[in-house]
Amino acid sequence: MNIKRIFGALLTLLGVIGLIYAATLFVNKSGGHNTKALITYGIIGFIFFSSGISLIRSTNDQS
């Protein structure tokens, strides 16, 4: 198996986890403004997710 595809899948998984965590922070925002953490996790999750998908798409299969 190609190491780039494994790394891309790992980045994608970390991105999904970051986006889900940002979404739970957004939903559970009870009075306190925790926008700094929300923006940080959202941006980092989006960057990891998009770079992982891009790495998986650009890697060619070699048999």
TIDO-988588 format. One record per residue: residue in three letters; residue number from 0; y, z, x of N, C-alpha, C, CB in turn. Coordinates in nm, 3 decimals. Last residue first. Glycine has a CB too. Layout:
# TIDO-988588
<ALA, NUM, <Y, Z, X>, <Y, Z, X>, <Y, Z, X>, <Y, Z, X>>
...
***
This chain:
# TIDO-988588
<SER, 62, <-0.067, -0.958, 0.076>, <-0.212, -0.931, 0.071>, <-0.278, -0.976, 0.197>, <-0.277, -0.999, -0.048>>
<GLN, 61, <0.233, -0.820, -0.012>, <0.164, -0.897, 0.091>, <0.018, -0.858, 0.088>, <0.225, -0.872, 0.232>>
<ASP, 60, <0.506, -0.826, -0.231>, <0.366, -0.789, -0.212>, <0.304, -0.879, -0.106>, <0.288, -0.798, -0.344>>
<ASN, 59, <0.840, -0.743, -0.135>, <0.739, -0.843, -0.172>, <0.599, -0.787, -0.146>, <0.761, -0.974, -0.093>>
<THR, 58, <1.104, -0.557, -0.258>, <0.988, -0.555, -0.170>, <0.883, -0.653, -0.221>, <0.928, -0.412, -0.159>>
<SER, 57, <1.296, -0.551, -0.455>, <1.317, -0.641, -0.341>, <1.198, -0.648, -0.245>, <1.439, -0.596, -0.264>>
<ARG, 56, <1.210, -0.361, -0.645>, <1.224, -0.501, -0.683>, <1.231, -0.595, -0.563>, <1.347, -0.520, -0.768>>
<ILE, 55, <1.218, -0.122, -0.497>, <1.090, -0.168, -0.553>, <1.098, -0.317, -0.587>, <1.053, -0.087, -0.680>>
<LEU, 54, <1.491, -0.107, -0.441>, <1.394, -0.115, -0.331>, <1.258, -0.164, -0.381>, <1.379, 0.023, -0.264>>
<SER, 53, <1.600, -0.083, -0.698>, <1.634, -0.198, -0.613>, <1.535, -0.215, -0.499>, <1.775, -0.181, -0.557>>
<ILE, 52, <1.494, 0.163, -0.775>, <1.458, 0.042, -0.849>, <1.487, -0.082, -0.766>, <1.533, 0.036, -0.982>>
<GLY, 51, <1.624, 0.325, -0.581>, <1.479, 0.318, -0.588>, <1.431, 0.195, -0.662>, <1.425, 0.442, -0.656>>
<SER, 50, <1.893, 0.288, -0.643>, <1.844, 0.245, -0.512>, <1.692, 0.237, -0.510>, <1.893, 0.340, -0.402>>
<SER, 49, <1.903, 0.397, -0.903>, <1.934, 0.255, -0.881>, <1.884, 0.206, -0.746>, <2.083, 0.232, -0.893>>
<PHE, 48, <1.826, 0.667, -0.854>, <1.753, 0.583, -0.948>, <1.778, 0.435, -0.920>, <1.792, 0.617, -1.092>>
<PHE, 47, <2.021, 0.757, -0.672>, <1.879, 0.756, -0.635>, <1.800, 0.663, -0.723>, <1.821, 0.897, -0.642>>
<ILE, 46, <2.252, 0.723, -0.833>, <2.240, 0.654, -0.703>, <2.094, 0.646, -0.660>, <2.324, 0.726, -0.595>>
<PHE, 45, <2.197, 0.893, -1.051>, <2.215, 0.750, -1.072>, <2.200, 0.671, -0.943>, <2.351, 0.723, -1.132>>
<GLY, 44, <2.183, 1.142, -0.919>, <2.068, 1.090, -0.991>, <2.078, 0.941, -1.013>, <2.052, 1.161, -1.124>>
<ILE, 43, <2.447, 1.161, -0.827>, <2.336, 1.155, -0.730>, <2.209, 1.102, -0.795>, <2.310, 1.294, -0.670>>
<ILE, 42, <2.582, 1.168, -1.075>, <2.609, 1.062, -0.978>, <2.495, 1.049, -0.878>, <2.740, 1.088, -0.904>>
<GLY, 41, <2.469, 1.399, -1.198>, <2.467, 1.269, -1.263>, <2.486, 1.155, -1.166>, <2.572, 1.263, -1.368>>
<TYR, 40, <2.525, 1.605, -1.021>, <2.386, 1.569, -1.047>, <2.374, 1.433, -1.113>, <2.320, 1.675, -1.133>>
<THR, 39, <2.813, 1.592, -1.034>, <2.739, 1.580, -0.908>, <2.595, 1.537, -0.931>, <2.741, 1.712, -0.833>>
<ILE, 38, <2.875, 1.633, -1.304>, <2.913, 1.507, -1.238>, <2.833, 1.487, -1.111>, <3.063, 1.506, -1.207>>
<LEU, 37, <2.767, 1.895, -1.333>, <2.726, 1.784, -1.421>, <2.756, 1.650, -1.357>, <2.797, 1.795, -1.556>>
<ALA, 36, <2.909, 2.044, -1.148>, <2.764, 2.027, -1.131>, <2.713, 1.910, -1.214>, <2.690, 2.155, -1.170>>
<LYS, 35, <3.164, 2.015, -1.269>, <3.142, 1.978, -1.130>, <2.994, 1.954, -1.103>, <3.196, 2.087, -1.037>>
<THR, 34, <3.152, 2.120, -1.524>, <3.162, 1.975, -1.509>, <3.135, 1.930, -1.366>, <3.299, 1.927, -1.552>>
<ASN, 33, <3.106, 2.350, -1.674>, <3.033, 2.328, -1.550>, <3.034, 2.179, -1.518>, <2.888, 2.383, -1.560>>
<HIS, 32, <3.269, 2.562, -1.863>, <3.285, 2.425, -1.814>, <3.220, 2.413, -1.677>, <3.434, 2.386, -1.808>>
<GLY, 31, <3.118, 2.749, -2.120>, <3.160, 2.737, -1.981>, <3.167, 2.593, -1.937>, <3.067, 2.815, -1.891>>
<GLY, 30, <3.021, 2.679, -2.386>, <3.151, 2.740, -2.361>, <3.201, 2.722, -2.219>, <3.146, 2.884, -2.394>>
<SER, 29, <2.740, 2.579, -2.290>, <2.779, 2.677, -2.393>, <2.910, 2.744, -2.354>, <2.668, 2.784, -2.413>>
<LYS, 28, <2.578, 2.310, -2.242>, <2.709, 2.357, -2.198>, <2.765, 2.450, -2.304>, <2.807, 2.238, -2.170>>
<ASN, 27, <2.338, 2.182, -2.280>, <2.341, 2.328, -2.283>, <2.473, 2.386, -2.236>, <2.229, 2.384, -2.198>>
<VAL, 26, <2.394, 1.910, -2.241>, <2.356, 1.958, -2.374>, <2.373, 2.109, -2.383>, <2.212, 1.919, -2.406>>
<PHE, 25, <2.452, 1.896, -1.967>, <2.549, 1.849, -2.065>, <2.520, 1.906, -2.204>, <2.549, 1.697, -2.071>>
<LEU, 24, <2.218, 1.988, -1.851>, <2.343, 2.062, -1.829>, <2.448, 2.023, -1.932>, <2.396, 2.037, -1.687>>
<THR, 23, <2.048, 1.785, -1.936>, <2.028, 1.920, -1.988>, <2.149, 2.009, -1.964>, <1.904, 1.983, -1.925>>
<ALA, 22, <2.157, 1.572, -1.787>, <2.159, 1.567, -1.934>, <2.137, 1.705, -1.994>, <2.052, 1.469, -1.985>>
<ALA, 21, <2.101, 1.654, -1.529>, <2.241, 1.640, -1.570>, <2.252, 1.636, -1.722>, <2.303, 1.513, -1.509>>
<TYR, 20, <1.823, 1.641, -1.542>, <1.887, 1.771, -1.520>, <2.035, 1.766, -1.560>, <1.874, 1.813, -1.373>>
<ILE, 19, <1.789, 1.367, -1.574>, <1.743, 1.457, -1.680>, <1.809, 1.595, -1.665>, <1.589, 1.471, -1.677>>
<LEU, 18, <1.892, 1.278, -1.330>, <1.958, 1.239, -1.454>, <1.915, 1.329, -1.571>, <1.926, 1.093, -1.487>>
<GLY, 17, <1.708, 1.395, -1.149>, <1.850, 1.429, -1.143>, <1.924, 1.394, -1.271>, <1.914, 1.359, -1.028>>
<ILE, 16, <1.472, 1.264, -1.231>, <1.481, 1.411, -1.239>, <1.627, 1.455, -1.236>, <1.403, 1.477, -1.123>>
<VAL, 15, <1.540, 1.002, -1.167>, <1.512, 1.038, -1.307>, <1.523, 1.189, -1.325>, <1.371, 0.988, -1.349>>
<GLY, 14, <1.564, 1.027, -0.888>, <1.678, 0.988, -0.969>, <1.660, 1.024, -1.115>, <1.703, 0.841, -0.957>>
<LEU, 13, <1.304, 1.087, -0.815>, <1.409, 1.186, -0.790>, <1.534, 1.154, -0.871>, <1.444, 1.190, -0.640>>
<LEU, 12, <1.184, 0.843, -0.892>, <1.143, 0.968, -0.955>, <1.248, 1.077, -0.935>, <1.009, 1.014, -0.898>>
<THR, 11, <1.312, 0.667, -0.714>, <1.325, 0.650, -0.858>, <1.290, 0.778, -0.932>, <1.237, 0.535, -0.907>>
<LEU, 10, <1.220, 0.765, -0.469>, <1.363, 0.768, -0.501>, <1.387, 0.754, -0.651>, <1.436, 0.657, -0.426>>
<LEU, 9, <0.945, 0.709, -0.503>, <0.991, 0.847, -0.483>, <1.140, 0.861, -0.515>, <0.965, 0.891, -0.339>>
<ALA, 8, <0.950, 0.432, -0.518>, <0.900, 0.509, -0.633>, <0.945, 0.654, -0.623>, <0.747, 0.501, -0.642>>
<GLY, 7, <1.045, 0.375, -0.261>, <1.122, 0.335, -0.379>, <1.080, 0.411, -0.502>, <1.107, 0.187, -0.403>>
<PHE, 6, <0.833, 0.471, -0.109>, <0.964, 0.533, -0.095>, <1.054, 0.498, -0.213>, <1.030, 0.490, 0.036>>
<ILE, 5, <0.638, 0.289, -0.194>, <0.618, 0.433, -0.215>, <0.751, 0.506, -0.208>, <0.519, 0.491, -0.110>>
<ARG, 4, <0.749, 0.051, -0.107>, <0.727, 0.072, -0.250>, <0.706, 0.219, -0.282>, <0.606, -0.011, -0.299>>
<LYS, 3, <0.746, 0.089, 0.168>, <0.875, 0.074, 0.100>, <0.861, 0.096, -0.050>, <0.933, -0.064, 0.128>>
<ILE, 2, <0.477, 0.094, 0.230>, <0.552, 0.219, 0.241>, <0.687, 0.210, 0.172>, <0.571, 0.256, 0.388>>
<ASN, 1, <0.226, -0.063, 0.039>, <0.347, -0.077, 0.118>, <0.429, 0.052, 0.114>, <0.431, -0.195, 0.066>>
<MET, 0, <-0.118, 0.000, 0.084>, <0.000, 0.000, 0.000>, <0.124, 0.000, 0.088>, <0.000, 0.121, -0.095>>
***
